[in-house]
């Protein structure tokens, strides 16, 4: 569902708790996130006045800040209040895509910006047509201590997304340095084989996605078998089903990877029984 989020311009952004018109500069060229990639970000969804999956988002954010050795100068509650206030100001409190970017300032404390824009209701729905995907061939994701963070240095994923657009695909998979599947340009990857689920482990370099984490927790509670480990391409090609997950679009089933065509029966069941009760 590319291109359905950005149908209006947002009137305001939030910079360190203060609202500014979206066309007013708020960062200097010396900003360390801009110059060196010293920052992280969270892409969140607000639905009917609630920040969805906020516990997972803030847990990942605070873990990332700690790993980057930045002094934290705000609380999650302060951030949540600013996010909801911005959504209200921008007229998108019912359904919004929020981007929170946190960076290291000159005093080694956390500066931040928040953007909030309306979204189409289709992001809450099951994708009736399966995604067509392929592998991005020009980058390999490192499996290091930073691999699971959503850092300001996001170039491999950006280029993988551009590659998908150029090739007429809905997504591109990103491989790690061992040539195993890490994740996709905007999502984590799950496969289903004989009723069992599998997803790349965190040591495979994938982003520690909040929807991935939520599903792993909920699926195990509901009795689904879920494995985590290496995901070479031949496992994907032998799978019965494949789906992608992120905090904005939830679960999207994949219809085709190269010449491999996937079913969607189990994925639809997971969408209806595991995701939808919390999502809608």
NUVEX-523152 format. One record per residue: residue number from 1; x, z, y of N, C-alpha, C, O in turn; residue in three letters. Coordinates in steps of 0.2 Angstrom, whole numbers. Layout:
% NUVEX-523152
vexse_n.X_n.Z_n.Y_ca.X_ca.Z_ca.Y_c.X_c.Z_c.Y_o.X_o.Z_o.Y_mivex
NUM_X_Z_Y_X_Z_Y_X_Z_Y_X_Z_Y_ALA
...
***
This chain:
% NUVEX-523152
vexse_n.X_n.Z_n.Y_ca.X_ca.Z_ca.Y_c.X_c.Z_c.Y_o.X_o.Z_o.Y_mivex
1_4_0_-6_0_0_0_4_0_6_3_4_11_UNK
2_9_-5_7_13_-5_13_10_-6_19_5_-10_19_UNK
3_12_-3_25_9_-5_31_3_-2_33_0_-4_38_UNK
4_0_3_29_-7_5_31_-6_12_35_-11_14_37_UNK
5_0_14_36_0_21_40_1_20_47_-2_24_51_UNK
6_3_14_50_6_14_57_1_10_61_3_5_65_UNK
7_-5_11_61_-10_7_64_-11_9_72_-15_5_75_UNK
8_-9_15_74_-9_17_81_-3_20_83_1_22_78_UNK
9_-1_20_89_5_23_92_3_30_93_-2_32_96_UNK
10_8_35_92_6_42_93_8_43_100_13_41_103_UNK
11_4_47_103_5_49_110_10_54_112_13_54_117_UNK
12_11_59_107_16_64_108_20_65_102_19_64_96_UNK
13_26_68_104_31_71_98_32_78_100_31_80_106_UNK
14_35_82_96_37_89_97_44_89_96_47_87_91_UNK
15_48_92_101_55_93_101_56_100_102_55_103_108_UNK
16_59_104_97_60_111_98_54_115_101_55_119_105_UNK
17_48_113_98_42_117_100_39_115_107_34_117_108_UNK
18_42_109_110_39_107_116_36_100_115_40_96_112_UNK
19_30_98_118_27_92_117_30_87_122_30_89_128_UNK
20_31_81_120_33_76_125_30_69_124_28_68_118_UNK
21_28_65_128_26_58_127_30_55_122_36_55_123_UNK
22_27_51_118_31_48_113_36_42_115_41_41_112_UNK
23_36_40_121_40_35_124_45_39_129_49_35_132_UNK
24_46_45_129_51_49_133_57_51_128_55_54_123_UNK
25_63_49_130_69_51_126_69_59_126_68_62_131_UNK
26_71_61_120_72_69_119_79_70_116_80_76_116_UNK
27_82_65_113_89_67_110_94_63_114_93_58_117_UNK
28_100_66_115_106_63_118_110_59_113_109_60_107_UNK
29_114_55_115_118_51_111_123_55_107_126_53_102_UNK
30_125_61_109_129_66_106_126_69_100_129_73_97_UNK
31_120_68_99_116_72_94_120_71_87_121_65_85_UNK
32_121_76_83_125_76_77_122_72_72_125_70_67_UNK
33_115_72_71_112_69_66_112_61_67_113_58_62_UNK
34_112_59_74_113_52_75_120_50_74_121_45_71_UNK
35_125_54_76_132_52_75_135_53_68_139_48_66_UNK
36_133_58_65_136_60_59_132_60_53_134_62_47_UNK
37_125_60_54_121_61_48_120_68_47_118_70_41_UNK
38_121_73_51_121_80_50_114_82_51_112_86_56_UNK
39_109_81_46_102_83_47_99_81_40_101_78_36_UNK
40_93_84_40_88_83_35_81_81_37_80_82_43_UNK
41_77_79_33_70_78_35_65_79_30_67_79_24_UNK
42_59_80_32_53_81_27_48_76_29_46_76_35_UNK
43_45_73_24_39_68_26_33_72_23_33_73_16_UNK
44_28_74_27_23_78_24_16_75_26_15_70_30_UNK
45_11_78_22_4_76_24_0_81_26_0_87_23_UNK
46_-4_80_31_-9_85_34_-16_82_32_-17_76_34_UNK
47_-20_86_29_-27_84_26_-32_89_28_-31_95_26_UNK
48_-37_87_32_-42_92_34_-39_98_37_-42_104_35_UNK
49_-34_98_41_-31_104_44_-26_108_40_-24_113_42_UNK
50_-25_105_34_-20_109_30_-14_105_29_-14_99_28_UNK
51_-8_108_29_-2_105_27_-1_106_20_0_111_17_UNK
52_-2_100_16_-2_100_9_6_101_6_11_99_9_UNK
53_6_105_1_12_106_-3_17_110_2_23_109_1_UNK
54_15_114_6_19_116_11_25_121_8_30_121_11_UNK
55_23_125_3_28_129_0_34_125_-3_39_127_-2_UNK
56_32_120_-6_38_116_-9_42_112_-3_48_112_-3_UNK
57_38_110_2_42_107_8_47_112_11_52_110_12_UNK
58_44_118_13_48_123_16_54_125_12_59_127_14_UNK
59_52_126_5_58_128_1_63_123_1_69_125_1_UNK
60_62_117_0_67_112_0_71_112_7_77_111_7_UNK
61_67_112_12_70_112_19_75_118_20_80_117_22_UNK
62_73_124_18_77_130_19_83_129_15_89_131_17_UNK
63_82_127_9_88_126_4_93_121_7_99_122_7_UNK
64_90_116_10_95_110_13_98_113_19_104_112_20_UNK
65_95_117_23_98_120_29_104_124_27_109_124_30_UNK
66_103_128_22_108_133_19_114_129_17_120_131_18_UNK
67_113_124_13_118_119_10_122_116_15_128_115_15_UNK
68_119_114_21_122_111_26_126_116_31_129_114_36_UNK
69_125_123_29_128_128_33_126_128_41_130_129_45_UNK
70_120_127_42_117_127_49_113_134_50_110_136_45_UNK
71_114_137_55_111_143_57_103_142_58_102_138_63_UNK
72_99_145_54_92_143_55_89_147_61_90_153_61_UNK
73_86_143_66_83_146_72_76_146_72_73_147_78_UNK
74_72_145_67_65_145_67_62_147_60_66_148_56_UNK
75_56_149_60_53_151_54_48_146_51_46_142_55_UNK
76_46_145_45_42_141_42_35_141_46_32_136_47_UNK
77_33_147_47_26_148_51_26_145_58_21_142_60_UNK
78_32_145_61_32_142_68_32_134_67_29_131_71_UNK
79_35_132_62_35_125_61_28_122_59_26_117_62_UNK
80_25_126_55_18_124_53_13_124_59_9_119_59_UNK
81_14_129_63_9_129_69_11_123_74_6_121_76_UNK
82_17_122_74_19_116_79_16_109_76_14_105_79_UNK
83_17_109_69_14_103_66_7_102_66_5_96_68_UNK
84_3_107_65_-4_107_66_-6_106_73_-11_102_74_UNK
85_-3_109_78_-4_108_85_-3_101_87_-7_98_91_UNK
86_2_98_84_4_91_86_-1_86_83_-4_81_86_UNK
87_-3_87_77_-9_83_74_-15_84_78_-19_79_79_UNK
88_-17_90_80_-23_90_84_-22_86_91_-27_83_93_UNK
89_-16_87_94_-15_84_100_-16_76_99_-18_72_104_UNK
90_-13_74_94_-13_66_92_-19_64_89_-20_58_87_UNK
91_-24_68_88_-31_66_85_-30_64_78_-34_60_76_UNK
92_-26_67_74_-25_65_67_-25_72_63_-22_72_57_UNK
93_-28_77_65_-28_83_61_-32_82_54_-31_86_49_UNK
94_-36_77_53_-40_76_47_-36_73_42_-36_74_36_UNK
95_-31_68_44_-27_65_39_-21_62_43_-22_57_47_UNK
96_-15_65_42_-9_63_46_-3_62_41_-2_66_36_UNK
97_1_58_43_8_58_40_13_61_46_13_59_51_UNK
98_16_66_43_21_70_48_28_69_45_29_70_40_UNK
99_32_68_50_39_68_49_43_73_53_43_73_59_UNK
100_46_78_49_50_83_52_57_82_51_59_82_46_UNK
101_61_81_57_68_80_56_72_86_59_70_88_65_UNK
102_76_89_55_80_95_57_87_93_58_90_89_53_UNK
103_91_95_63_98_93_64_102_99_66_99_104_69_UNK
104_109_98_66_113_103_68_115_102_76_117_96_77_UNK
105_113_107_80_115_106_87_122_108_88_126_110_84_UNK
106_124_108_95_131_109_97_133_117_95_139_118_95_UNK
107_128_121_95_129_128_93_128_130_86_128_136_84_UNK
108_128_124_82_127_125_75_120_129_73_120_133_68_UNK
109_115_128_77_109_130_75_104_124_74_106_119_75_UNK
110_98_126_72_94_120_70_89_118_76_85_122_78_UNK
111_90_111_78_86_108_82_81_104_78_83_102_72_UNK
112_75_102_80_71_98_76_66_94_81_65_95_87_UNK
113_63_89_78_58_84_81_53_83_75_54_83_69_UNK
114_47_83_78_41_82_74_37_76_76_36_75_82_UNK
115_35_71_72_31_66_73_25_66_69_25_69_63_UNK
116_19_64_71_13_64_68_8_58_69_7_57_75_UNK
117_6_54_64_2_49_65_-4_48_60_-3_51_55_UNK
118_-9_45_62_-15_45_58_-13_40_52_-9_36_52_UNK
119_-17_42_46_-16_37_40_-23_35_38_-28_38_40_UNK
120_-23_30_35_-29_27_32_-31_31_26_-27_33_22_UNK
121_-38_32_24_-40_36_19_-38_33_12_-38_36_7_UNK
122_-36_27_12_-34_24_6_-28_27_2_-27_27_-4_UNK
123_-24_31_6_-18_34_3_-20_40_-1_-16_43_-5_UNK
124_-27_42_-1_-29_47_-5_-32_44_-12_-34_48_-16_UNK
125_-32_38_-12_-36_35_-18_-31_32_-23_-25_31_-22_UNK
126_-34_31_-29_-30_28_-35_-29_21_-33_-34_17_-31_UNK
127_-23_18_-34_-21_11_-33_-24_7_-39_-21_7_-44_UNK
128_-29_3_-38_-32_-1_-43_-28_-6_-46_-28_-8_-52_UNK
129_-23_-9_-41_-19_-14_-44_-12_-11_-44_-9_-8_-40_UNK
130_-9_-12_-50_-2_-9_-52_3_-12_-47_3_-18_-45_UNK
131_8_-7_-45_14_-10_-41_18_-14_-45_19_-14_-52_UNK
132_21_-19_-42_27_-23_-45_33_-21_-42_34_-21_-36_UNK
133_38_-19_-47_44_-16_-44_50_-19_-48_49_-23_-53_UNK
134_56_-18_-45_62_-20_-48_68_-16_-46_66_-11_-43_UNK
135_74_-17_-48_80_-13_-47_83_-15_-41_85_-21_-40_UNK
136_86_-11_-36_90_-13_-31_97_-13_-33_100_-9_-36_UNK
137_100_-19_-33_107_-20_-36_113_-18_-32_118_-19_-35_UNK
138_112_-17_-26_118_-16_-21_120_-10_-19_125_-9_-15_UNK
139_118_-4_-22_120_2_-21_119_7_-27_115_5_-32_UNK
140_123_12_-27_123_17_-33_123_24_-30_127_26_-25_UNK
141_118_28_-32_117_35_-29_122_40_-32_123_40_-38_UNK
142_126_44_-28_130_49_-31_126_54_-34_121_56_-32_UNK
143_129_58_-39_126_64_-42_130_70_-40_133_73_-44_UNK
144_130_71_-33_133_77_-31_129_82_-28_123_82_-29_UNK
145_131_87_-25_127_93_-22_122_91_-17_117_94_-16_UNK
146_124_85_-13_119_83_-8_114_78_-11_109_76_-7_UNK
147_114_76_-17_110_70_-19_103_72_-19_98_68_-18_UNK
148_101_78_-20_94_80_-21_90_81_-14_84_82_-14_UNK
149_94_81_-8_92_82_-2_89_76_2_92_70_0_UNK
150_85_77_6_83_71_10_87_71_17_84_74_22_UNK
151_93_68_17_97_69_22_96_63_27_93_58_26_UNK
152_99_64_33_98_59_38_102_53_36_101_47_39_UNK
153_107_53_32_111_48_29_107_45_23_108_46_17_UNK
154_102_40_25_97_38_20_98_31_18_93_27_16_UNK
155_104_28_20_105_21_20_103_17_13_100_12_13_UNK
156_105_20_7_104_16_1_96_16_0_94_10_-2_UNK
157_92_21_2_85_20_1_82_15_6_77_12_5_UNK
158_85_15_12_82_11_17_83_4_15_79_-1_16_UNK
159_89_2_13_91_-5_11_87_-7_4_85_-12_4_UNK
160_86_-2_0_82_-3_-6_75_-5_-4_72_-9_-7_UNK
161_72_-2_1_65_-3_4_65_-10_7_60_-14_6_UNK
162_70_-12_10_70_-18_13_71_-24_8_68_-29_9_UNK
163_75_-22_3_76_-27_-3_69_-28_-6_67_-34_-7_UNK
164_65_-23_-7_58_-24_-10_54_-29_-6_51_-33_-8_UNK
165_54_-27_1_50_-32_6_52_-39_5_48_-43_5_UNK
166_59_-40_5_61_-47_5_60_-50_-1_58_-57_-1_UNK
167_59_-47_-7_58_-50_-13_50_-50_-15_48_-52_-20_UNK
168_46_-47_-10_39_-47_-12_37_-42_-17_32_-43_-20_UNK
169_41_-37_-17_39_-31_-22_36_-25_-18_36_-25_-12_UNK
170_33_-21_-22_30_-15_-19_36_-9_-18_35_-4_-15_UNK
171_41_-9_-23_46_-4_-23_52_-7_-26_52_-12_-30_UNK
172_58_-3_-25_64_-5_-28_67_2_-31_67_7_-28_UNK
173_69_2_-37_72_7_-40_80_8_-38_83_3_-38_UNK
174_82_14_-38_89_15_-36_93_18_-42_90_23_-45_UNK
175_98_15_-43_102_18_-49_107_23_-47_109_23_-41_UNK
176_110_27_-51_115_31_-50_122_28_-52_122_23_-54_UNK
177_127_32_-51_134_29_-52_135_28_-60_140_25_-62_UNK
178_131_31_-64_131_30_-71_126_24_-73_125_23_-79_UNK
179_123_20_-68_119_15_-70_112_17_-73_109_13_-76_UNK
180_111_23_-72_104_26_-74_99_26_-68_102_26_-63_UNK
181_93_26_-70_88_26_-64_88_33_-61_88_38_-65_UNK
182_89_33_-55_89_39_-51_82_41_-48_78_45_-50_UNK
183_79_36_-44_73_36_-41_71_30_-38_74_25_-40_UNK
184_66_29_-34_64_23_-30_66_24_-23_67_30_-20_UNK
185_65_19_-19_67_20_-12_62_25_-8_65_28_-3_UNK
186_56_26_-10_52_31_-7_48_35_-12_43_39_-10_UNK
187_51_36_-18_47_40_-23_51_42_-29_57_39_-30_UNK
188_49_47_-33_52_48_-39_48_44_-45_43_41_-44_UNK
189_52_44_-50_50_40_-56_48_44_-62_51_48_-64_UNK
190_42_42_-65_40_45_-71_38_39_-76_36_34_-74_UNK
191_40_40_-82_37_35_-88_33_39_-93_34_45_-93_UNK
192_29_36_-97_25_39_-102_27_34_-108_26_28_-108_UNK
193_28_38_-114_29_35_-120_26_39_-126_28_45_-126_UNK
194_21_36_-129_18_39_-134_15_46_-132_15_51_-136_UNK
195_12_46_-126_8_52_-123_13_57_-121_11_62_-118_UNK
196_20_56_-121_24_61_-118_27_58_-111_28_52_-111_UNK
197_29_62_-106_31_60_-100_39_62_-100_41_66_-103_UNK
198_42_58_-95_49_58_-94_51_56_-87_48_52_-84_UNK
199_55_60_-84_58_59_-77_65_60_-77_67_65_-80_UNK
200_69_57_-72_76_58_-72_77_66_-69_73_68_-65_UNK
201_82_69_-72_83_76_-70_87_76_-64_89_71_-61_UNK
202_87_82_-60_90_82_-54_97_80_-54_100_78_-49_UNK
203_101_82_-60_108_80_-60_109_72_-61_115_70_-61_UNK
204_104_68_-61_104_61_-61_104_58_-54_104_52_-53_UNK
205_104_63_-49_105_61_-42_98_59_-38_99_57_-32_UNK
206_93_61_-41_86_59_-38_85_64_-32_87_70_-33_UNK
207_81_62_-28_78_67_-23_74_72_-26_70_70_-31_UNK
208_74_78_-24_70_84_-27_63_83_-23_62_88_-19_UNK
209_60_79_-25_53_77_-22_48_83_-23_48_86_-29_UNK
210_44_84_-18_39_90_-18_34_88_-23_31_92_-27_UNK
211_31_81_-23_26_79_-28_29_79_-35_25_81_-40_UNK
212_35_77_-36_38_78_-42_38_85_-45_36_86_-51_UNK
213_40_90_-41_40_97_-42_33_100_-44_32_103_-49_UNK
214_28_98_-40_22_100_-41_19_97_-47_16_101_-51_UNK
215_20_91_-49_17_88_-55_21_91_-61_17_93_-66_UNK
216_27_92_-61_31_96_-67_28_102_-68_27_104_-74_UNK
217_26_106_-63_23_113_-64_16_112_-67_14_116_-71_UNK
218_12_108_-64_5_107_-66_4_104_-73_0_106_-77_UNK
219_8_99_-74_8_96_-81_9_100_-86_6_100_-92_UNK
220_15_104_-85_16_109_-91_11_114_-92_10_116_-97_UNK
221_8_117_-86_2_121_-87_-3_119_-91_-7_122_-94_UNK
222_-4_112_-90_-10_109_-94_-8_106_-100_-12_102_-103_UNK
223_-2_107_-103_-1_106_-110_3_99_-111_4_97_-116_UNK
224_4_95_-105_8_89_-106_15_90_-108_18_95_-105_UNK
225_18_86_-112_25_87_-114_29_83_-108_28_77_-108_UNK
226_34_86_-105_38_82_-100_45_84_-101_47_89_-101_UNK
227_49_78_-102_56_79_-102_60_77_-96_57_73_-92_UNK
228_66_80_-95_70_78_-89_77_76_-92_80_80_-96_UNK
229_80_71_-90_86_69_-92_88_62_-89_86_60_-84_UNK
230_92_59_-93_95_52_-91_89_47_-92_85_48_-97_UNK
231_88_42_-88_83_37_-89_87_30_-88_87_27_-83_UNK
232_90_28_-93_93_21_-93_87_16_-93_81_17_-95_UNK
233_89_10_-91_84_4_-91_80_3_-97_74_2_-97_UNK
234_83_4_-103_80_2_-109_74_7_-111_70_5_-114_UNK
235_75_13_-108_69_18_-109_63_15_-105_58_16_-107_UNK
236_65_13_-99_59_10_-95_56_4_-98_50_4_-98_UNK
237_60_0_-101_57_-6_-104_53_-5_-110_49_-9_-112_UNK
238_54_1_-113_51_3_-119_45_7_-118_41_9_-123_UNK
239_44_9_-112_39_14_-110_32_11_-110_31_5_-110_UNK
240_27_15_-111_20_12_-111_17_12_-104_13_7_-102_UNK
241_19_17_-100_17_17_-93_22_20_-89_27_23_-91_UNK
242_22_18_-82_26_20_-77_23_22_-71_18_18_-69_UNK
243_24_27_-67_21_29_-61_26_32_-56_31_35_-58_UNK
244_25_31_-50_29_34_-44_26_39_-41_19_39_-40_UNK
245_29_44_-38_26_49_-35_30_51_-28_36_50_-27_UNK
246_26_53_-23_28_56_-17_23_60_-13_17_60_-15_UNK
247_25_63_-8_20_68_-5_15_64_-1_10_67_1_UNK
248_16_58_1_11_54_5_6_51_1_0_52_2_UNK
249_8_47_-4_3_43_-8_2_46_-15_-2_43_-19_UNK
250_5_52_-17_3_55_-23_6_52_-29_12_52_-30_UNK
251_2_49_-33_3_45_-39_1_38_-38_-4_36_-36_UNK
252_6_33_-39_4_26_-39_7_23_-46_13_24_-47_UNK
253_2_20_-49_4_17_-56_8_11_-55_6_7_-50_UNK
254_13_9_-59_17_3_-59_14_-2_-64_13_0_-70_UNK
255_12_-8_-62_9_-13_-67_15_-17_-70_14_-19_-76_UNK
256_20_-18_-66_25_-23_-69_32_-21_-67_33_-20_-61_UNK
257_37_-21_-71_44_-20_-70_48_-26_-73_48_-26_-79_UNK
258_50_-31_-69_53_-37_-72_47_-41_-76_42_-42_-74_UNK
259_49_-42_-83_44_-45_-87_40_-40_-91_36_-41_-95_UNK
260_41_-33_-90_38_-28_-93_31_-26_-90_31_-25_-84_UNK
261_26_-26_-93_19_-25_-91_17_-18_-93_18_-17_-99_UNK
262_14_-14_-89_13_-7_-91_5_-6_-91_1_-9_-87_UNK
263_3_-1_-95_-4_1_-95_-5_7_-90_0_8_-86_UNK
264_-11_9_-89_-12_14_-84_-17_20_-86_-19_24_-82_UNK
265_-18_20_-93_-23_25_-95_-21_32_-94_-25_36_-91_UNK
266_-16_34_-96_-13_41_-96_-12_43_-89_-13_48_-86_UNK
267_-9_38_-85_-8_39_-78_-14_41_-74_-14_45_-70_UNK
268_-19_37_-75_-26_38_-72_-29_45_-74_-32_48_-70_UNK
269_-28_47_-80_-30_53_-82_-26_59_-78_-30_64_-77_UNK
270_-20_58_-78_-16_63_-74_-18_63_-66_-19_68_-63_UNK
271_-19_57_-64_-22_57_-57_-28_61_-56_-29_65_-51_UNK
272_-33_60_-61_-40_62_-60_-40_70_-61_-43_74_-58_UNK
273_-36_72_-66_-37_79_-69_-31_84_-66_-32_90_-65_UNK
274_-25_81_-64_-20_85_-62_-19_85_-54_-19_90_-51_UNK
275_-19_79_-51_-18_78_-44_-24_79_-40_-24_83_-35_UNK
276_-30_75_-42_-36_75_-38_-39_82_-36_-41_82_-30_UNK
277_-39_86_-40_-42_93_-39_-38_96_-33_-41_100_-29_UNK
278_-32_95_-32_-28_98_-27_-27_93_-21_-26_96_-15_UNK
279_-29_87_-22_-27_82_-17_-33_80_-12_-32_79_-6_UNK
280_-39_80_-15_-45_78_-12_-50_83_-10_-55_82_-6_UNK
***
